[in-house]
Amino acid sequence: MTIEEKGREPYVINNYANCCITSNNDWLVSVGRDDRRFVLIECKNEKLAKDKVSAIIKTDIQELANFFYNRDISNFDSTVYKKTNFHEDQIQLNWDSVQTFWHSVCTGELAEFDMAAIMESGIEKCDLYTMYLESCKSSHTTKVNNVWFYKKMNKLCPSMKTIKATKNSVGKVKFPTNAIMLDEFEKAVY
């Protein structure tokens, strides 16, 4: 962590801080697929029973300290943990417009996307991009140009085949099965 004091040269120190953050908002933190420094837990929306609160308050601080001091953590690996559903929800809330569009295609939420017909003959690249633009209805949605759209699409669906345009035909894309698309999507974002 860089320390920048007024009128002095910045210097770097090690940061050993652990933070605990609570919030009532649905969106808590900007977390991505590769972020490993977050453990996100959704708490119950109810008060703890008075007898449990009383037991916690009456617990001797030394007893609590002994519990943690004597706990065997020799086999504990902090880099290996199961991401909670709440963690996955936070990742989804941070998706960009292409990820949100492609998720709605893979899960069948985008009604105008007829996968059966597209599987058979493909879809024109400009039509797919137009469908993406139409899906960006929210004023807070950041749209990307068609070059960035297809760069992102190649990461979300590596099995997507591009059929180049010729004198007699327009450029098209073909997709694998829905199961493969969804599997590739989940590997790319979760």
Phi, psi and omega in degrees: 000135180270129176256125180238092177279149181297128177077009180231162177290138176295149176220160185252136174233159174287142180250113179250018185288141170242134183240144174240121184239135175240153180204154173262357181278152176293318179266117186257313187207149177280100183237136180247179183302320186268359178290125184242005185261010181242135168241111185253123182234131177266123181275157176293150181265054180210155179283151175285142180300146184302323181293326178289319178298317180298318180296321179294315181296323182281350181294129179294132182299327178292323178297318178293317178298316180299320178303312182286322180295324185265001181286133180278111178242022183296332179259010181281130178239107185290348180274349181249111177204156180273128177287134181282166175300324179296322177298314179296324176299319180295321176299314182296323179294343180259006179297148173276178185295328180289317178298318179296316178299311185292326175299317180293331175288311183297327182266000178080012181285339181268097188300323184284000181264098182272092186297325182300314180291322182291323179300324184286312188239355182085180178225143178297139183302319181293327178291320178296317180295320177298319178297321177299312181300321179292334179283345181271066185276332184292142179291342180265006181273127178268117179273151176246157178287171187295331178294311179293325178303311182287332173296314179293321180298322179296331176282324182282331182220076183299338180279355178297130180257130178261127177255113185293151178289148175234185177299326187257355181214159179267162178293139180228166171231145176238147184243156174285191178294161179301320181298317179293316180301313181294320178297314178296322178298311182297323177295326182284328187251336183257000000 
